[in-house]
Amino acid sequence: MLPDTSKRTRSEFLFERASRLIPGGVNSPARAFGAVGGTPPFMKRGEGAYLFDVDGNRFIDYVGSWGPHLFGHRHPAILQAIEQALIIGTSFGAPTEAEAELAQLVIDMVPSVEMVRMVNSGTEATMSAIRVARGFTGRNGVVKFAGCYHGHVDSLLVAAGSGALTLGCPSSPGVPPGATADTVVLPYNDCESLEVAFQENGDQLAAVILEPVVGNMGCVIPTPEFLSLLRRLCTQHGTVLIFDEVMTGFRVAAGGAQQLFGITPDMTTLGKIIGAGMPVGAYGGRADIMNCVSPVGKVYQAGTLAGNPVAMAAGIAMLNLIRERNPYPRLEQIGEKLAVGFQSAASAAGVDVRINRVGSMLTVFLTSQTVTNLASATTSDTARFARWFHGLLNRGVYLPCSQFEALFVSAVHTDADIDQTIAAAIASFSDCNN
Ligand SMILES: *Cc1c(COP(=O)(O)O)cnc(C)c1O
């Protein structure tokens, strides 16, 4: 007998079934609504700035698949590139022209990248970059910052942000102490503790890795002093400075945060936008460092599907679109409009918020404190955030389902979309007070 779905939404039915088959019903924890409660809508279709779920609801989408959709869903140029690649074949396990074409675009656009290797996810990119930095320096120590998320890499899954933070397990069981014994965790934006760490361990540090604008504890912006101190100390001690630009790459500027702030790291990791919705990651940097990578060097790193032709075609189309359209002035303008609107919506309802924003990446923290690191981010009222989130969802606005994530505006969001979002935000803030 077919289950009776008449009293439940289709999403509820699908979520129940998925939960019996897949841990938590999801293939990535951040999707499960763990922090806000309720059932996640199951999506059927995306179009431009909108998502449509299986129950026929339309949402203005501020998640954008957690970053990739800079030009919204189903951009014609990206679809066409994927269709043309599909006709030729989905994977060869042999070199193709497209790999060098995407590599050239990345090298032209991202200041620190002289050579680049393609992988299949952001996690693979950061895991590989750490290994290469260790191989290059012959050292083991790695500095990361509390609240930064670099994928589910064993050595970096300490005081991690994103889903790990949301679900209250910033350090995961299953990671043996040995895997993190060489990881030093410091507070973000804290110059003093950084100086001390280098004084004590500088000559054993292979790498410092950071999100050069944090997205994964919500949006947190680095101070200029913090970034320039990082650059200076890494140079002094021969430590590899890694900017994890999986989120910020091609998002905050064509050349990422390193271009925006004028600080050039030694290595850069990329993901999300570089694949335009297909699974692509990349790591690159100085040629002397990248020449340590197998087969030219001895640091082993490989991938059966790395440089996949369909994924490369999507990435090439995305980076070409960025170069042709220069979306950043529009993203800045519409990002500011959204931030100003959220601020006035909160003020009207008497709700304390702090909004951090860089271009099209922003977080509304429900706190009265300035948010500069994990400690200040976690002063936010997450219960109130959950109510605000559901108020917006019920009114057709799809935000990331956690206080500790950044939302994204795309180049195809219209002024009318923003106006509708602000109206929903005003109504949802007043719900929170009742
Ligand atoms: C998303 C993200 C990752 C992990 O990328 P996956 O593709 O999910 O493995 C790593 N670093 C940062 C900064 C990210 O935002």
The ligand as a Tripos MOL2 file, in Angstrom:
@<TRIPOS>MOLECULE
LIG
   15    15     1     0     0
SMALL
NO_CHARGES

@<TRIPOS>ATOM
      1 C1         32.8650   24.6570    1.7010 C.3       1 LIG1
      2 C2         34.2160   24.8750    2.2160 C.ar      1 LIG1
      3 C3         35.1810   23.8580    2.2430 C.ar      1 LIG1
      4 C4         34.8510   22.4290    1.9150 C.3       1 LIG1
      5 O1         34.4880   22.2600    0.5800 O.3       1 LIG1
      6 P1         33.6870   20.9240    0.1720 P.3       1 LIG1
      7 O2         33.5320   21.0590   -1.3090 O.co2     1 LIG1
      8 O3         32.3860   20.9770    0.9220 O.co2     1 LIG1
      9 O4         34.5150   19.7620    0.5630 O.co2     1 LIG1
     10 C5         36.4620   24.1790    2.6260 C.ar      1 LIG1
     11 N1         36.7910   25.4390    2.9650 N.ar      1 LIG1
     12 C6         35.9020   26.4380    2.9600 C.ar      1 LIG1
     13 C7         36.3360   27.8150    3.3310 C.3       1 LIG1
     14 C8         34.5740   26.2000    2.6030 C.ar      1 LIG1
     15 O5         33.6940   27.1950    2.6390 O.3       1 LIG1
@<TRIPOS>BOND
     1     1     2 1
     2     2     3 ar
     3     2    14 ar
     4     3     4 1
     5     3    10 ar
     6     4     5 1
     7     5     6 1
     8     6     7 2
     9     6     8 1
    10     6     9 1
    11    10    11 ar
    12    11    12 ar
    13    12    13 1
    14    12    14 ar
    15    14    15 1
@<TRIPOS>SUBSTRUCTURE
     1 LIG1         1 GROUP 0 **** ****
